[in-house]
Amino acid sequence: MLSKRVIAAARSRAFLSSRNIQCRDTAVSLSKGWKVADSHMRRAQFHSSHLLQAETIKVPQMAESISEGTLRSWSKQVGDSVEADEEVATIETDKIDVSVNAPKSGKIVELLAKEDDTVSVGQDLFIIEPGEGGASPAPQEQKKVDPEEPKDQQLDKTTPEPPAPSSADKQSGGIPPEGPKESKKEVKQDSKPKEVKSKAPSAAPKVPGNRGETRVKMNRMRLRIAERLKESQNAAASLTTFNEIDMSSLMEMRKKYKDEVLKEHDVKLGFMSAFARACALALKEIPAANASIEGDEIVYHDYVDLSVAVATPKGLVTPVVRNAEGMGFVDIEKEIAALGTKARDGKLTLEDMAGGTFTISNGGVFGSLYGTPIINLPQSAVLGMHAIKDKPVVVNGQIVIRPIMVVALTYDHRLLDGREAVTFLVKVRDYIEDPRKMLLA
């Protein structure tokens, strides 16, 4: 029979063996867990670095007929944070200004073009680093300090040693009374540069006044306007006819209803809507004034798309009021006001200016009394409005004072004969002098 000591030793060995097996299994499971955690961490780091990778933004597609433009201005600079769809740059073309927006939130890392540079579609424009307002700047590296080193040696490494005092410093107590004289002279010279005047020849006569010159590069829109206007003069057989319009009835109607229209529709009732409506009705009766030439064919339009000339700081633009033949005074005023605001803010799109079958230009707002507008090709005619002035006129055998506007119609004689052009202008005059006729047309 086994002794109690032998039995106790056997039980102890069995217990230790089971504990070793449990420890080994725990170590294996921990090792597997560490490997899985390490794998997840590496994946997270990969995805994080992939998401924060800088992205190069290219010049966007502007329109089918536009392949390049001038980089007019940067709205953001390197280091600035941007939100998604926030404007970063503005590119000027010969027709519109194109805004380049950030595709996502982040920070501008690099600008790849300068202002006034010519950029083409697909060209690299700027680099953005994605993130919430851009990544924070990397912290500066600090010098490692050995904790076992004496503190005085650590201070010697982190703090620069002051220079040894010179003999002059010792006499003044170790502190120089003034900085180096040479550096002070340099600062003084930099802060107040000397003006160098070139001596003109003694024989040259003195000319009073300023005779300087300033050269400014023409913007793309102005160049395009000049090109199109000259093309119109060269291509069209332009001829202008004039007429006078008594504005009394229209001015009375406007005075009577303008407050009501403003209160009900939140739009000012002006003269442009009346002339637009009158032209739309007259164009139905004289379709040749609403036509255009394409090759050896005449294209007659069943609709009236009115191009309204709007003056902007960059030049004259002509946004289009679509289907004006079916619009009333209020609808036309709303559309003209919206297009005018977009034009002055530089927000017009190509769709706003494309097409147009007839143009109205109101030079009277600037005080013009007479003028011959230029046809907006491929259109066949343009109406020019001018300032309203009181003039003596004969009415029923009596001389009376009436507010008179001179209107001009410039037309392409290849499409319109004089009879059609004059008839069109007379119909416009009749509609304006008695606006009630527009309700019967």
Number of C-alpha atoms within 10 A of each C-alpha: 3 6 7 9 9 10 10 11 11 11 12 11 11 12 11 11 12 11 12 12 11 12 12 12 12 12 12 12 12 12 12 12 12 12 12 12 12 12 12 12 12 12 12 12 12 12 12 11 11 11 13 16 13 18 16 16 19 17 22 19 13 20 11 6 6 13 15 21 24 21 23 19 16 16 14 16 15 13 17 15 21 25 19 14 12 17 16 19 21 19 24 22 21 16 20 21 22 23 20 20 18 22 16 18 19 23 26 24 20 16 17 13 15 14 14 15 13 15 21 19 16 13 15 16 21 21 19 27 24 26 19 15 18 20 14 9 7 6 6 6 6 7 8 8 13 10 8 7 9 9 12 8 12 15 12 10 12 12 9 8 9 6 6 8 13 11 10 12 13 11 11 10 11 13 12 14 10 7 8 9 8 9 10 12 10 10 10 11 11 10 8 8 8 8 6 6 6 6 6 9 7 7 6 7 8 8 7 6 6 6 6 5 6 4 5 6 7 10 16 18 19 15 14 16 16 13 11 15 15 12 14 19 14 10 12 20 16 20 19 21 15 17 14 13 19 22 20 15 15 19 15 10 14 17 13 11 11 15 15 14 15 13 10 9 13 12 17 17 23 16 17 18 21 23 20 28 24 24 30 24 21 23 24 17 15 18 17 22 27 29 23 21 16 9 7 6 8 12 13 14 16 13 18 25 22 26 27 24 18 20 16 13 9 13 14 14 21 24 28 25 24 19 15 22 22 13 17 15 17 19 16 23 22 17 17 20 14 11 22 22 13 15 22 15 11 17 16 21 17 14 9 19 18 13 18 24 25 28 26 22 20 21 19 18 10 9 12 14 15 17 18 18 23 24 26 21 21 18 23 26 30 28 26 23 26 21 18 19 16 13 14 13 15 11 10 7 7 9 11 12 13 18 17 19 22 20 24 22 26 22 27 29 16 11 20 20 14 14 8 17 23 17 14 23 21 17 18 25 23 15 23 25 17 15 18 13 12 15 8 6 9
